[in-house]
């Protein structure tokens, strides 16, 4: 693992951002900010901590896998992260599961999908996304074929959400795996998804089970 030196400008930027935001710096991040795979799950970042992290990410070219699961980032923090990730063009895998992103956050995620050409795998489970969120994802993924794996499990998609995503599947040529398990997709939504799967190219895996 490549260690960060005290002279690393990322450190100064991050510490200053934390001080300005009134948050405690994450010591693990200070030690591992130059790792290729960075896991900052369960660190309680919140919107302000996410904003401080975003400032540092603008200077980062090392990270290719970033996991921020369960940090209460919310849509407010995500808006700041989107700006930071815009300048971090090497991130290929991103985990934002369980961050209370809501429908507003889904729109921000889709903006990031369209702006960041390197993103290939995205995990977004447990974020309270609804049918309007599904429309955002359908629009973004009908224009971006680079994302190959997308986890939208444990959200709040219903029939209309399934219909929107089904139409996207018929148009998208790059997505290989879509996880829609533990949503509320029924009847028309499931039929639309199945119809989307029948359109070439072959879709590798879709899971939209719900008990």
Steps between C-alpha positions, in 0.01 A plus 500: 500500500624845411519716809416870498783732596452808720581711192219344296276792391196275542567487873514877536188549291312235699606631842411856407163388364428306820591800714277729295211252516547439872547124468765263633733369226478128432842366597454189284456719195816696582695175506342341193403783265744375237375139502335373183217347701371731774232380742353765728184313601327578832710809583208734571613759248167678465450777243779720638752217520412397146559857387846505655581168336382635164753783516782247534363267233534778245878453527497120510608287205576178692159370605322266259261342754324721755256369760305744719222273621298600808626853558174701520622708207154599377427701188677803647828315542461323168476833316846582633636155418378527141718808458800321650455187290470709186873569528586145609484330164651166605225368728349190341307354794288704740295385799250753640260249656303589813551876490141636500546655156126512415353610166706820499814292545406269214495798265848597618627145453370501144673829434822338621443197276473726197801715595746235620619279215697261721214365717429133426349351818267687736331379821199702616299266723292630795462861388124558487486537122146513357331480160612852411854386579451214255422755228826679574697175476319400181587829333864491610556137404332543165780746419789332684598145406825492701346387831506119509375422853233690693356403839166668575378239749307583819341815363137606439442439130145394412328414171569832328863479603522155346347630179755782477792267562360245254503759224858583590605135478372483145725792403812444710781306334751486784325402824577140594355473850214686663388414853143606578435255783296609802306771318122504441491427127186310402296406194545770233843593632621141494352449152679812373828378645455161338424667167816705530702186562377342178649776288861434384769528619437232762479631856708284730327515838202672652366426846174673591372260765285613791332275756 
